[in-house]
């Protein structure tokens, strides 16, 4: 019993001695920490940084620390850290003062993590070389992504930041300073003001704006308030909202206003293919989460057309995928020109050009051409896929074009662009098209199938008063294929067919008599009033080969007159060579019947009477008038008879498939 008591007392004395020793050690550590001169560590820290990075760290000011587990606080003044030899600037960082916490638990895992950093008057130059080296990576080759310093939040009072990337043609110089908190209110209170200039993707850049007080670089939970006014090239943007995760964006919620010369100019900025358009402006809400960007409920204008809707882009797949539904209350037809490669004002300019020679070998000037000749940029088609719908409720157009509305469904998949359908409301009916452009081929392989459904004669020529008395519907089809990188080249190499049919109805008799140059009947209708004449049939059957559209049958057969036609339309030369031959079926005492030639260019067609035939009739009247004045009327008397056309056969032929026509033509050729 006594022995146990002695052992207990000895253990108690030992514990008191150990406790006293530990207390002395702790007191000594506290005294060392309290009175330790941290400046003694400047040399070792500088040597260690140089050894690890190959770049010189210089601490010209005092060092101090406030130790706390697991994030002690350190402060250093007047620090510079050198750039690698390949960089343009000598120093990467020069700072008047830095205060930071370091995560010791992360440091034990060999990761340098600074949860909080405060910079005083920093000057920072960040640069990426042409071979991919980044000066903010701290390994000797500046290529190891794990060798960077991970920073959580940054606070600063005033500083300058520059960034250069010659490969992406980026060079930006910015200034950042703290706002006067007393003059601010709301979320931007005591935040930062920034401005930047330089170039981005080779385009001039100018930005200014405001942000929150703390730059939360890696915090993906706290939205950072931001207000920006920027101009890049000819694109201007104003944004107001929040961004979460400034270095690796995890979420965006911004009210965004965009303005520019063309939506296509956004491609180098956002990497999304948008069409060439006239000047535009939009206002909407830009949202981002995970792999989805969404510009929702936007409204604006492009050219003279209004546009509204929602567009979203999903990333993370083989390529970005854009979806959207757009609506236009009033769409100006001229604003669609750039989408198909038409130059603004080309139609007006072409119409002013002088008429060319009637010689079919004539090559017209570029200014006289109207078919869109700007090439499609198929290199961009492979960068994304798309599925976008557009509906235009009404069309603003020239009076001569009776287009009423538009519905189009655009798909882009693996560089193949399809418009299915491309539906125009035309002359009270519909023009429904399926267009395919294969951008995988060079040049592009194009195919267009068009159906004309129930086009009304009375609306087809709105500028002609006589057409208002016409009744009847036009139906038909257009099937053509070609290759080329512009619409003009596609048509110049095209092959296929076109067929239009009028089965029944009525047309202005006065119009028919004018076409037939039946002066007597025309005067009669002028005095008594127009009386529509019945249409037996109308047929336009054209074959297209190597860009030349040639009439197989061109007939308008009415009870009063049969008008036949022949000739060609050359898309490559943009030249017309058509002849109409009116053949009245009734007798007339005064008629100047003769062929009517339609020649010239697509932009400036020239309609002329056959002067030889007119001279023959006129000369005959003069000679007979010398013998007897009454005989002068003989050459001007139309005795008929214009014969009825075989409407059924012509209509059946027009509706034959192109493959059948080709086979028939081959047989005829072999028979010859």
C-alpha positions as CSV (number, residue, x, y, z in Angstrom):
1,X,0.0,0.0,0.0
2,X,2.8,2.3,0.9
3,X,4.6,1.4,-2.3
4,X,1.6,2.4,-4.4
5,X,1.3,5.7,-2.7
6,X,5.0,6.5,-3.3
7,X,4.6,5.6,-7.0
8,X,1.6,7.9,-7.4
9,X,3.5,10.8,-5.8
10,X,6.5,10.3,-8.1
11,X,4.2,10.3,-11.1
12,X,2.6,13.5,-9.9
13,X,5.9,15.2,-9.6
14,X,6.9,14.0,-13.1
15,X,3.8,15.4,-14.6
16,X,4.3,18.8,-12.9
17,X,7.8,18.9,-14.2
18,X,6.7,18.0,-17.8
19,X,3.9,20.6,-17.6
20,X,6.2,23.3,-16.4
21,X,8.7,22.4,-19.1
22,X,6.0,22.6,-21.8
23,X,4.8,25.9,-20.4
24,X,8.3,27.3,-20.6
25,X,8.6,26.1,-24.2
26,X,5.3,27.7,-25.1
27,X,6.3,30.9,-23.4
28,X,9.6,30.9,-25.2
29,X,7.8,30.3,-28.6
30,X,5.4,33.1,-27.8
31,X,8.3,35.4,-26.9
32,X,10.2,34.4,-30.1
33,X,7.1,35.0,-32.2
34,X,6.4,38.2,-30.5
35,X,9.9,39.6,-30.8
36,X,11.1,37.6,-33.9
37,X,12.3,39.8,-36.7
38,X,10.7,38.3,-39.8
39,X,13.0,40.3,-42.0
40,X,15.6,37.7,-41.2
41,X,13.6,35.4,-43.6
42,X,13.8,37.7,-46.6
43,X,17.0,36.2,-47.9
44,X,16.0,32.5,-47.5
45,X,12.6,33.2,-49.1
46,X,14.1,35.0,-52.1
47,X,16.7,32.2,-52.6
48,X,14.0,29.5,-52.4
49,X,11.7,31.3,-54.9
50,X,14.6,31.8,-57.4
51,X,15.6,28.1,-57.0
52,X,12.1,26.8,-57.5
53,X,11.1,29.1,-60.4
54,X,14.3,30.3,-62.0
55,X,13.0,33.9,-61.6
56,X,14.2,36.5,-59.1
57,X,12.0,37.5,-56.2
58,X,13.0,40.7,-54.4
59,X,11.6,41.9,-51.1
60,X,12.7,45.4,-50.5
61,X,10.4,46.2,-47.5
62,X,9.5,44.7,-44.2
63,X,8.1,41.3,-43.5
64,X,5.5,40.6,-40.7
65,X,3.2,37.8,-39.7
66,X,0.2,37.0,-37.6
67,X,0.2,33.2,-37.0
68,X,-3.0,31.3,-36.7
69,X,-4.0,27.8,-37.7
70,X,-4.7,26.8,-40.4
71,X,-4.4,30.2,-42.2
72,X,-1.6,32.5,-40.9
73,X,-1.5,36.1,-42.2
74,X,1.6,37.5,-43.7
75,X,2.5,41.0,-45.0
76,X,5.4,42.1,-47.2
77,X,6.2,45.5,-48.7
78,X,7.8,46.6,-51.9
79,X,8.1,43.3,-53.7
80,X,9.0,42.5,-57.3
81,X,8.9,39.2,-59.1
82,X,10.7,38.8,-62.4
83,X,9.4,37.5,-65.7
84,X,11.0,34.7,-67.6
85,X,13.6,35.8,-70.2
86,X,11.1,35.3,-73.2
87,X,8.6,37.8,-71.8
88,X,8.4,41.4,-73.1
89,X,8.4,43.0,-69.7
90,X,11.2,42.6,-67.1
91,X,9.0,42.2,-64.1
92,X,5.8,40.2,-63.9
93,X,4.7,41.8,-60.6
94,X,5.7,44.9,-58.8
95,X,3.6,45.7,-55.7
96,X,3.8,48.4,-53.0
97,X,2.4,46.1,-50.4
98,X,0.9,42.6,-50.2
99,X,-1.1,41.0,-47.4
100,X,-2.2,37.4,-47.7
101,X,-3.3,34.3,-45.8
102,X,-1.9,30.9,-46.7
103,X,-3.6,27.6,-46.3
104,X,-1.1,25.5,-44.4
105,X,-3.2,22.3,-44.9
106,X,-2.9,22.7,-48.6
107,X,0.7,23.6,-48.4
108,X,1.4,20.2,-46.7
109,X,0.0,18.7,-49.9
110,X,2.4,20.8,-51.9
111,X,-0.3,23.2,-53.2
112,X,0.2,26.9,-52.8
113,X,-3.3,28.3,-52.0
114,X,-3.8,31.9,-50.9
115,X,-7.4,32.3,-49.7
116,X,-7.2,36.0,-49.2
117,X,-4.9,38.5,-50.9
118,X,-4.8,42.3,-50.6
119,X,-2.6,44.3,-53.1
120,X,-1.5,47.8,-52.8
121,X,-0.6,49.6,-56.0
122,X,0.1,46.5,-58.0
123,X,1.5,46.5,-61.5
124,X,1.0,43.1,-63.2
125,X,2.1,41.9,-66.6
126,X,0.6,38.5,-67.7
127,X,1.7,37.1,-71.0
128,X,1.4,33.9,-73.0
129,X,4.0,33.0,-75.6
130,X,3.4,31.7,-79.1
131,X,4.6,28.2,-78.0
132,X,2.1,28.1,-75.2
133,X,4.2,29.2,-72.2
134,X,2.5,31.2,-69.5
135,X,4.4,33.6,-67.3
136,X,2.1,33.0,-64.3
137,X,3.0,29.3,-64.2
138,X,5.9,28.9,-61.7
139,X,7.8,26.0,-63.1
140,X,11.0,26.6,-65.0
141,X,9.4,26.0,-68.4
142,X,6.1,27.9,-67.5
143,X,4.0,25.0,-68.9
144,X,3.0,23.0,-65.8
145,X,-0.6,24.0,-65.0
146,X,-0.3,22.6,-61.5
147,X,2.6,25.1,-60.7
148,X,0.3,28.1,-60.4
149,X,-0.6,29.9,-57.2
150,X,-4.3,29.5,-56.4
151,X,-5.9,32.7,-55.2
152,X,-9.4,32.8,-53.7
153,X,-10.3,36.5,-53.2
154,X,-8.4,39.6,-54.1
155,X,-8.8,43.1,-52.7
156,X,-6.9,46.1,-54.2
157,X,-6.9,49.8,-54.0
158,X,-5.3,50.9,-57.3
159,X,-3.3,49.0,-59.9
160,X,-2.5,48.3,-63.5
161,X,-2.9,44.9,-65.2
162,X,-1.7,44.0,-68.7
163,X,-2.2,40.8,-70.7
164,X,-0.7,39.7,-74.0
165,X,-1.4,36.7,-76.2
166,X,0.2,37.0,-79.7
167,X,-1.5,33.8,-81.0
168,X,-5.0,35.1,-80.3
169,X,-4.0,38.7,-81.1
170,X,-4.8,39.9,-77.6
171,X,-3.1,42.8,-76.0
172,X,-4.9,44.6,-73.2
173,X,-3.8,47.2,-70.7
174,X,-6.2,48.0,-67.8
175,X,-6.4,50.2,-64.7
176,X,-8.3,49.2,-61.6
177,X,-9.1,51.4,-58.6
178,X,-11.4,51.5,-55.6
179,X,-14.6,53.5,-55.8
180,X,-15.3,56.2,-53.2
181,X,-17.7,54.2,-51.0
182,X,-19.4,57.3,-49.6
183,X,-20.6,58.3,-53.1
184,X,-21.9,54.9,-54.0
185,X,-25.0,53.0,-53.0
186,X,-26.3,49.5,-53.4
187,X,-24.3,46.4,-54.3
188,X,-21.5,48.4,-56.0
189,X,-20.7,50.3,-52.8
190,X,-17.0,50.5,-52.0
191,X,-16.4,48.4,-55.2
192,X,-13.9,48.9,-58.0
193,X,-13.8,51.0,-61.1
194,X,-11.9,49.6,-64.1
195,X,-11.0,50.6,-67.6
196,X,-9.1,48.8,-70.4
197,X,-7.8,49.5,-73.9
198,X,-5.9,47.5,-76.5
199,X,-7.0,44.8,-78.9
200,X,-8.9,41.6,-78.7
201,X,-8.8,39.0,-81.6
202,X,-7.1,41.8,-83.6
203,X,-10.0,44.2,-83.0
204,X,-9.6,47.5,-81.2
205,X,-11.0,47.3,-77.6
206,X,-12.2,49.9,-75.2
207,X,-13.9,48.9,-71.9
208,X,-14.9,50.7,-68.7
209,X,-17.1,49.6,-65.8
210,X,-17.6,48.9,-62.1
211,X,-17.6,45.8,-60.0
212,X,-17.8,44.5,-56.4
213,X,-15.2,45.3,-53.8
214,X,-13.8,41.7,-53.7
215,X,-12.6,39.8,-56.8
216,X,-13.9,36.3,-56.0
217,X,-11.7,34.4,-58.5
218,X,-12.5,30.8,-57.6
219,X,-15.7,31.1,-55.6
220,X,-18.4,29.4,-57.6
221,X,-21.1,30.1,-55.1
222,X,-21.1,33.9,-54.7
223,X,-22.2,36.0,-57.7
224,X,-19.9,39.0,-58.5
225,X,-21.7,42.2,-59.4
226,X,-20.5,43.8,-62.6
227,X,-21.5,46.7,-64.9
228,X,-19.6,47.0,-68.2
229,X,-19.7,49.4,-71.2
230,X,-17.5,47.9,-74.0
231,X,-16.7,48.4,-77.6
232,X,-14.8,45.7,-79.6
233,X,-14.3,46.5,-83.2
234,X,-17.7,47.8,-84.4
235,X,-19.5,45.9,-81.8
236,X,-20.8,47.7,-78.7
237,X,-22.1,46.0,-75.5
238,X,-23.5,47.2,-72.2
239,X,-24.0,44.6,-69.5
240,X,-25.3,44.9,-65.9
241,X,-25.7,41.9,-63.6
242,X,-23.6,39.2,-62.0
243,X,-20.9,36.7,-62.9
244,X,-20.0,33.8,-60.7
245,X,-16.4,32.5,-60.9
246,X,-14.3,35.1,-62.7
247,X,-11.5,32.8,-64.0
248,X,-13.7,29.8,-64.6
249,X,-17.2,31.1,-65.2
250,X,-19.9,28.9,-63.6
251,X,-22.9,31.2,-63.9
252,X,-24.0,34.4,-65.6
253,X,-27.0,36.6,-65.2
254,X,-26.7,39.9,-67.2
255,X,-29.0,42.3,-68.8
256,X,-27.2,42.7,-72.1
257,X,-27.5,45.3,-74.9
258,X,-25.7,44.7,-78.2
259,X,-25.2,46.9,-81.2
260,X,-23.0,46.4,-84.3
261,X,-22.7,46.5,-88.1
262,X,-23.4,42.8,-88.6
263,X,-24.2,39.8,-86.4
264,X,-21.4,38.0,-88.3
265,X,-18.9,40.2,-86.6
266,X,-19.6,38.4,-83.3
267,X,-18.0,35.2,-84.5
268,X,-14.4,36.0,-83.4
269,X,-15.8,37.2,-80.0
270,X,-18.1,34.3,-79.1
271,X,-17.2,31.6,-81.6
272,X,-20.8,31.2,-82.8
273,X,-21.7,31.4,-86.5
274,X,-24.3,34.1,-87.1
275,X,-25.4,35.4,-90.5
276,X,-24.3,38.5,-92.3
277,X,-26.9,41.2,-91.5
278,X,-27.3,45.0,-91.8
279,X,-26.6,47.1,-88.7
280,X,-28.4,45.6,-85.6
281,X,-29.3,46.3,-82.0
282,X,-30.7,44.0,-79.4
283,X,-31.6,44.0,-75.7
284,X,-32.2,40.9,-73.6
285,X,-31.1,38.8,-70.7
286,X,-28.0,36.6,-71.0
287,X,-28.0,33.5,-68.7
288,X,-25.4,30.8,-68.3
289,X,-25.3,27.7,-66.2
290,X,-23.3,24.5,-66.7
291,X,-23.1,23.9,-70.5
292,X,-25.9,26.3,-71.6
293,X,-25.8,29.9,-72.7
294,X,-29.2,31.5,-73.2
295,X,-30.1,35.0,-74.6
296,X,-33.7,35.1,-73.7
297,X,-36.7,37.4,-74.4
298,X,-34.5,39.7,-76.5
299,X,-35.9,42.3,-78.8
300,X,-34.3,44.6,-81.3
301,X,-33.8,45.4,-84.9
302,X,-31.6,44.6,-87.8
303,X,-31.7,47.0,-90.7
304,X,-35.3,48.1,-91.1
305,X,-36.6,44.8,-89.6
306,X,-37.6,44.1,-86.0
307,X,-36.6,40.9,-84.4
308,X,-37.4,39.2,-81.1
309,X,-37.1,35.8,-79.5
310,X,-34.8,33.5,-77.6
311,X,-31.5,31.9,-78.6
312,X,-29.5,29.3,-76.6
313,X,-26.2,27.6,-77.2
314,X,-25.4,24.2,-75.6
315,X,-21.7,23.4,-75.3
316,X,-19.9,20.4,-74.1
317,X,-20.6,18.2,-77.1
318,X,-18.8,17.6,-80.4
319,X,-19.4,21.2,-81.2
320,X,-21.7,24.0,-79.9
321,X,-25.4,23.6,-80.8
322,X,-27.6,26.6,-81.2
323,X,-31.4,26.5,-80.9
324,X,-33.8,29.4,-81.2
325,X,-37.2,30.7,-82.2
326,X,-37.4,34.1,-83.7
327,X,-40.3,36.3,-84.6
328,X,-40.5,39.5,-86.7
329,X,-43.6,41.6,-87.0
330,X,-42.3,43.5,-90.0
331,X,-39.4,42.1,-92.0
332,X,-37.8,44.2,-94.7
333,X,-37.0,42.0,-97.6
334,X,-33.8,44.0,-98.4
335,X,-32.4,42.9,-95.0
336,X,-32.3,39.3,-96.2
337,X,-29.9,40.2,-99.0
338,X,-26.6,39.9,-97.0
339,X,-27.7,36.4,-95.8
340,X,-27.5,35.1,-99.4
341,X,-24.4,37.2,-100.4
342,X,-26.2,40.1,-102.0
343,X,-24.3,43.4,-101.8
344,X,-26.4,46.4,-100.4
345,X,-27.7,48.6,-103.2
346,X,-26.6,46.1,-105.9
347,X,-30.1,46.0,-107.5
348,X,-30.4,49.8,-107.7
349,X,-26.8,50.1,-109.1
350,X,-27.3,47.3,-111.6
351,X,-30.5,48.9,-112.9
352,X,-28.7,52.1,-113.7
353,X,-26.1,50.4,-115.9
354,X,-26.6,50.9,-119.7
355,X,-28.1,48.1,-121.7
356,X,-25.5,45.8,-123.2
357,X,-25.2,44.8,-126.8
358,X,-27.7,42.2,-128.1
359,X,-24.7,40.0,-128.9
360,X,-25.1,36.9,-126.7
361,X,-21.3,36.7,-126.3
362,X,-21.3,40.0,-124.4
363,X,-19.9,39.9,-120.9
364,X,-21.7,42.4,-118.6
365,X,-19.8,44.3,-116.0
366,X,-19.8,43.4,-112.3
367,X,-21.9,46.5,-111.5
368,X,-24.6,45.3,-113.9
369,X,-25.0,42.0,-112.1
370,X,-27.8,41.3,-109.6
371,X,-27.3,37.6,-108.6
372,X,-25.6,37.5,-105.1
373,X,-21.9,36.9,-105.7
374,X,-20.5,37.2,-102.1
375,X,-19.1,33.7,-101.2
376,X,-20.5,31.8,-98.2
377,X,-17.9,31.3,-95.4
378,X,-18.1,27.5,-95.1
379,X,-15.0,27.4,-92.9
380,X,-17.2,28.6,-90.0
381,X,-20.0,26.0,-90.7
382,X,-17.9,23.2,-89.2
383,X,-17.6,25.1,-85.8
384,X,-21.2,24.5,-84.7
385,X,-24.6,23.0,-85.4
386,X,-27.9,24.8,-85.3
387,X,-31.7,24.5,-85.4
388,X,-33.4,27.9,-85.6
389,X,-36.9,28.9,-86.7
390,X,-38.0,32.3,-87.9
391,X,-41.5,33.6,-88.6
392,X,-42.1,37.0,-90.2
393,X,-45.7,38.1,-89.9
394,X,-45.5,40.7,-92.7
395,X,-42.9,41.7,-95.3
396,X,-41.9,45.2,-96.3
397,X,-40.8,44.9,-99.9
398,X,-40.8,46.7,-103.3
399,X,-44.3,47.1,-104.8
400,X,-43.4,44.7,-107.7
401,X,-42.9,41.8,-105.2
402,X,-46.2,40.6,-103.8
403,X,-44.5,38.7,-100.9
404,X,-46.7,38.6,-97.8
405,X,-45.0,36.6,-95.0
406,X,-42.1,34.2,-94.3
407,X,-41.6,31.0,-92.4
408,X,-38.1,29.4,-92.4
409,X,-36.6,26.5,-90.4
410,X,-32.8,26.5,-90.6
411,X,-30.7,23.5,-89.7
412,X,-26.9,23.2,-89.8
413,X,-25.5,19.7,-89.2
414,X,-22.0,18.6,-90.0
415,X,-21.5,21.6,-92.3
416,X,-24.7,20.8,-94.3
417,X,-27.1,23.8,-94.2
418,X,-30.8,23.1,-95.0
419,X,-33.8,25.4,-95.1
420,X,-36.8,23.2,-94.7
421,X,-39.2,24.7,-95.2
422,X,-38.4,28.1,-96.7
423,X,-42.0,29.3,-97.1
424,X,-43.0,32.6,-98.6
425,X,-46.6,33.8,-98.8
426,X,-46.7,35.0,-102.4
427,X,-49.5,36.6,-104.4
428,X,-52.2,35.1,-102.2
429,X,-50.6,31.7,-102.4
430,X,-47.5,30.0,-101.2
431,X,-43.9,29.4,-102.4
432,X,-42.6,26.5,-100.5
433,X,-39.0,25.6,-100.9
434,X,-36.5,23.0,-99.6
435,X,-32.9,24.2,-100.0
436,X,-29.8,22.2,-99.2
437,X,-26.2,23.5,-99.2
438,X,-23.5,20.9,-98.6
439,X,-20.6,22.8,-97.1
440,X,-18.5,19.6,-96.8
441,X,-18.0,19.9,-100.6
442,X,-15.8,22.5,-102.2
443,X,-17.4,24.1,-104.1
444,X,-20.7,23.8,-102.2
445,X,-23.2,21.4,-103.7
446,X,-26.6,23.1,-103.8
447,X,-30.1,21.7,-104.4
448,X,-33.4,23.6,-104.3
449,X,-36.9,22.2,-104.8
450,X,-39.6,24.9,-104.9
451,X,-43.4,24.5,-105.2
452,X,-45.7,27.3,-106.2
453,X,-49.2,26.8,-104.8
454,X,-52.3,28.8,-105.8
455,X,-50.6,32.0,-106.8
456,X,-53.3,34.5,-107.8
457,X,-53.0,36.2,-111.2
458,X,-54.7,39.3,-109.8
459,X,-51.9,39.7,-107.2
460,X,-48.9,38.5,-109.1
461,X,-48.4,41.9,-110.9
462,X,-49.5,44.5,-108.3
463,X,-48.1,47.4,-110.3
464,X,-50.2,46.6,-113.4
465,X,-53.8,47.9,-113.1
466,X,-55.1,45.6,-115.8
467,X,-54.1,42.5,-113.8
468,X,-56.7,43.3,-111.1
469,X,-59.4,42.0,-113.5
470,X,-57.6,38.7,-113.8
471,X,-58.9,35.5,-112.2
472,X,-56.9,32.3,-111.9
473,X,-54.3,30.3,-110.0
474,X,-50.7,29.4,-110.9
475,X,-49.2,26.2,-109.7
476,X,-45.8,24.8,-110.5
477,X,-42.5,23.4,-109.4
478,X,-38.8,24.3,-109.6
479,X,-36.1,21.6,-109.1
480,X,-32.5,22.7,-109.7
481,X,-29.0,21.6,-108.6
482,X,-25.7,23.4,-108.9
483,X,-22.3,23.9,-107.3
484,X,-20.5,27.0,-106.3
485,X,-19.6,29.1,-103.2
486,X,-22.1,31.8,-104.0
487,X,-25.6,32.0,-105.3
488,X,-24.4,33.4,-108.6
489,X,-22.0,30.5,-109.2
490,X,-24.6,27.9,-108.1
491,X,-27.0,29.2,-110.7
492,X,-24.4,29.6,-113.4
493,X,-23.7,25.8,-113.1
494,X,-27.2,24.7,-112.4
495,X,-29.2,21.9,-114.0
496,X,-32.8,21.0,-113.6
497,X,-36.3,22.1,-114.7
498,X,-39.0,24.7,-114.0
499,X,-42.7,24.3,-114.8
500,X,-45.7,26.6,-114.2
501,X,-49.3,25.9,-115.1
502,X,-52.5,28.1,-115.3
503,X,-55.5,25.8,-115.7
504,X,-58.6,28.0,-116.3
505,X,-59.5,31.4,-115.1
506,X,-59.8,34.8,-116.7
507,X,-57.4,37.6,-117.7
508,X,-57.8,41.2,-118.8
509,X,-58.7,41.3,-122.5
510,X,-57.2,44.8,-122.7
511,X,-53.9,43.4,-121.5
512,X,-54.0,40.6,-124.1
513,X,-54.8,43.1,-126.9
514,X,-51.9,45.3,-125.9
515,X,-49.5,42.3,-126.0
516,X,-51.0,41.3,-129.4
517,X,-50.7,44.9,-130.7
518,X,-54.4,44.7,-131.8
519,X,-55.1,48.5,-131.9
520,X,-58.7,48.1,-133.0
521,X,-59.6,45.8,-130.2
522,X,-57.7,47.9,-127.7
523,X,-59.5,51.1,-128.7
524,X,-62.8,49.2,-128.5
525,X,-62.1,48.1,-124.9
526,X,-60.9,51.6,-124.0
527,X,-64.3,52.9,-125.1
528,X,-66.6,50.1,-123.8
529,X,-64.5,49.0,-120.8
530,X,-62.4,46.0,-120.2
531,X,-64.0,42.6,-120.5
532,X,-62.0,39.6,-119.2
533,X,-61.3,36.8,-121.6
534,X,-61.2,33.1,-120.6
535,X,-57.9,31.4,-120.1
536,X,-57.7,28.0,-121.8
537,X,-54.3,27.3,-120.3
538,X,-51.0,28.8,-119.5
539,X,-47.8,26.8,-119.5
540,X,-44.2,27.7,-118.8
541,X,-41.8,24.7,-119.2
542,X,-38.1,25.4,-119.0
543,X,-35.2,23.0,-118.9
544,X,-32.0,24.2,-117.1
545,X,-28.6,23.0,-118.3
546,X,-25.2,24.4,-117.3
547,X,-26.8,27.6,-116.0
548,X,-29.0,28.3,-119.1
549,X,-32.7,28.1,-118.8
550,X,-34.3,27.3,-122.2
551,X,-38.1,27.3,-122.9
552,X,-39.4,23.9,-124.0
553,X,-43.0,25.4,-124.0
554,X,-44.1,28.9,-123.2
555,X,-47.8,29.3,-124.0
556,X,-50.7,31.6,-122.8
557,X,-53.8,30.4,-124.6
558,X,-57.0,32.5,-124.2
559,X,-60.3,32.5,-126.1
560,X,-59.1,35.6,-127.9
561,X,-55.4,35.1,-128.5
562,X,-52.7,32.5,-128.4
563,X,-49.4,33.8,-127.1
564,X,-46.4,31.5,-127.7
565,X,-42.8,32.1,-126.6
566,X,-39.3,30.8,-127.0
567,X,-35.8,31.7,-125.9
568,X,-33.3,31.4,-123.0
569,X,-32.3,33.0,-119.7
570,X,-28.5,32.7,-119.1
571,X,-27.8,32.8,-115.4
572,X,-24.0,32.8,-115.9
573,X,-24.1,35.9,-118.2
574,X,-27.3,37.3,-116.5
575,X,-28.7,37.8,-120.0
576,X,-32.2,37.5,-121.4
577,X,-33.2,36.4,-124.9
578,X,-36.9,35.7,-125.1
579,X,-39.4,36.2,-127.9
580,X,-43.2,36.3,-127.6
581,X,-45.4,35.6,-130.6
582,X,-49.0,36.7,-130.2
583,X,-51.6,35.2,-132.6
584,X,-55.0,36.7,-132.3
585,X,-57.9,34.3,-133.0
586,X,-60.3,36.9,-134.2
587,X,-60.2,39.3,-137.2
588,X,-59.2,42.9,-136.7
589,X,-59.0,45.8,-139.2
590,X,-56.0,47.4,-137.5
591,X,-53.3,45.2,-136.0
592,X,-49.5,45.6,-135.8
593,X,-49.0,42.0,-134.8
594,X,-45.4,40.9,-134.7
595,X,-42.9,39.2,-132.3
596,X,-42.0,40.9,-129.1
597,X,-38.3,40.5,-128.0
598,X,-37.3,40.6,-124.3
599,X,-33.5,41.0,-124.1
600,X,-30.9,42.7,-122.0
601,X,-29.8,41.9,-118.5
602,X,-31.7,40.5,-115.5
603,X,-31.3,43.9,-113.9
604,X,-32.3,45.9,-116.9
605,X,-34.5,43.9,-119.4
606,X,-35.2,45.6,-122.7
607,X,-38.6,44.9,-124.3
608,X,-38.8,45.7,-128.0
609,X,-41.1,45.0,-131.0
610,X,-39.7,43.2,-134.0
611,X,-38.7,46.2,-136.1
612,X,-38.3,44.2,-139.3
613,X,-41.8,42.8,-139.1
614,X,-43.2,46.3,-138.3
615,X,-41.3,47.8,-141.2
616,X,-42.6,45.2,-143.6
617,X,-46.2,45.8,-142.6
618,X,-45.7,49.6,-142.6
619,X,-43.9,49.6,-146.0
620,X,-46.7,47.4,-147.5
621,X,-49.3,49.9,-146.3
622,X,-47.4,52.8,-147.8
623,X,-46.9,51.2,-151.2
624,X,-50.6,50.1,-151.4
625,X,-51.6,53.5,-150.2
626,X,-49.9,55.1,-153.2
627,X,-52.1,52.9,-155.5
628,X,-55.3,53.4,-153.5
629,X,-55.6,54.9,-150.0
630,X,-58.1,52.3,-149.0
631,X,-55.6,49.5,-149.8
632,X,-53.2,50.9,-147.2
633,X,-55.3,49.1,-144.5
634,X,-54.7,45.7,-146.0
635,X,-51.4,44.9,-144.4
636,X,-52.8,46.0,-141.0
637,X,-55.8,43.7,-141.2
638,X,-55.5,40.7,-138.9
639,X,-57.3,37.7,-140.5
640,X,-56.3,35.2,-137.8
641,X,-56.4,32.4,-137.3
642,X,-54.5,31.8,-134.0
643,X,-55.1,28.1,-133.3
644,X,-56.0,26.6,-129.9
645,X,-53.1,24.9,-128.1
646,X,-53.1,21.3,-127.0
647,X,-53.4,22.3,-123.3
648,X,-53.7,18.8,-121.9
649,X,-50.6,17.6,-123.6
650,X,-48.6,20.6,-122.6
651,X,-49.7,20.5,-119.0
652,X,-48.9,16.8,-118.8
653,X,-45.5,17.4,-120.3
654,X,-44.7,20.2,-117.8
655,X,-45.6,17.9,-114.9
656,X,-43.3,15.0,-116.1
657,X,-40.4,14.2,-113.7
658,X,-37.0,15.5,-114.8
659,X,-35.6,12.0,-115.0
660,X,-38.3,10.9,-117.5
661,X,-37.6,14.0,-119.7
662,X,-33.9,13.3,-119.7
663,X,-34.5,9.7,-120.8
664,X,-36.9,10.8,-123.6
665,X,-34.4,13.4,-124.8
666,X,-31.6,10.7,-124.8
667,X,-33.8,8.4,-126.9
668,X,-34.5,11.2,-129.4
669,X,-30.9,12.0,-129.6
670,X,-29.9,8.5,-130.3
671,X,-32.6,8.2,-132.9
672,X,-31.2,11.1,-134.7
